[in-house]
Amino acid sequence: MTPISGITNPAVSDLASKTGAGKAAGGDDGFGKQLMDVLKEVNEAQTKATSLQTDVMTGRHDVDYHDLMIAMEKASVAMQLTMAVRNKVLDAYQQISTMQI
């Protein structure tokens, strides 16, 4: 049985811990690269959950039901967090675009 670990995303934690503006947009640690890393991790969580689900349904591999449910919940939480961040970014963009200079 696999021990339950916390639902953490190192890329999100790293992004949240930065206090400064970071490097230039073209730098290696830019916001765009970190955003892509987070999206890749969300995609990997979704892919893992789908793979485990397929394995349970077909019976190909011995997968515990609770491992499947944990993987599916991690993928769901990661997607909900991604959507919440996206909505906040869009709201901020809309507010900035309606500002008069």
C-alpha positions in Angstrom: 0.0 0.0 0.0 1.3 3.4 -0.9 1.5 6.0 1.9 -0.6 9.1 1.3 1.4 12.2 0.6 0.3 15.8 0.6 -1.0 17.4 -2.5 1.8 19.8 -3.3 3.0 21.3 -6.5 6.6 22.4 -6.4 6.3 24.8 -9.3 3.3 26.6 -7.6 5.1 26.7 -4.3 8.2 28.1 -6.0 6.1 30.7 -7.8 4.3 31.7 -4.7 7.5 32.0 -2.6 9.1 34.6 -4.9 8.9 38.1 -3.5 10.5 40.0 -6.3 9.5 40.5 -9.9 11.9 37.8 -10.9 14.1 37.7 -14.0 13.3 39.2 -17.4 10.5 37.6 -19.4 13.1 35.8 -21.6 15.0 34.4 -18.6 15.1 30.8 -17.6 13.1 31.3 -14.5 10.5 33.6 -16.1 6.8 33.5 -15.4 6.0 31.8 -18.7 8.4 28.9 -18.1 7.0 28.4 -14.6 3.4 28.6 -15.9 4.3 25.9 -18.5 5.9 23.7 -15.8 2.7 23.9 -13.7 0.5 23.1 -16.7 2.7 20.1 -17.5 2.3 18.8 -13.9 -1.4 19.2 -14.1 -1.5 17.3 -17.4 0.7 14.6 -15.9 -1.7 14.2 -12.9 -4.6 13.9 -15.3 -2.8 11.4 -17.4 -1.8 9.3 -14.4 -5.4 9.3 -13.1 -6.7 8.3 -16.6 -4.1 5.5 -16.8 -5.0 4.1 -13.4 -8.7 4.3 -14.3 -8.1 2.3 -17.4 -6.1 -0.2 -15.5 -8.8 -0.7 -13.0 -11.5 -1.1 -15.6 -9.6 -3.5 -17.8 -8.0 -5.4 -14.9 -4.6 -5.4 -16.6 -2.6 -4.3 -13.5 -3.3 -4.8 -9.9 -4.4 -1.3 -8.9 -6.0 -0.6 -5.6 -9.3 1.3 -5.7 -8.2 3.9 -3.1 -5.0 4.6 -5.2 -7.2 5.3 -8.1 -9.5 7.6 -6.1 -6.5 9.5 -4.6 -5.0 10.0 -8.1 -8.3 11.2 -9.5 -8.8 13.6 -6.6 -5.3 15.0 -7.0 -5.9 15.6 -10.7 -9.3 17.2 -9.9 -7.8 19.6 -7.2 -4.9 20.5 -9.6 -7.4 21.3 -12.3 -9.6 23.4 -10.0 -6.5 25.3 -8.7 -5.4 26.0 -12.3 -8.9 27.2 -13.3 -9.0 29.5 -10.2 -5.6 31.0 -11.0 -6.7 31.5 -14.7 -9.9 33.2 -13.6 -8.0 35.6 -11.3 -5.5 36.4 -14.1 -8.3 37.1 -16.5 -10.1 39.3 -14.0 -6.9 41.3 -13.3 -6.3 41.7 -17.1 -9.9 42.9 -17.6 -9.6 45.4 -14.8 -6.3 46.7 -16.1 -7.6 46.9 -19.7 -10.6 49.0 -18.6 -8.4 51.5 -16.6 -8.1 55.0 -18.1 -4.7 56.4 -18.4 
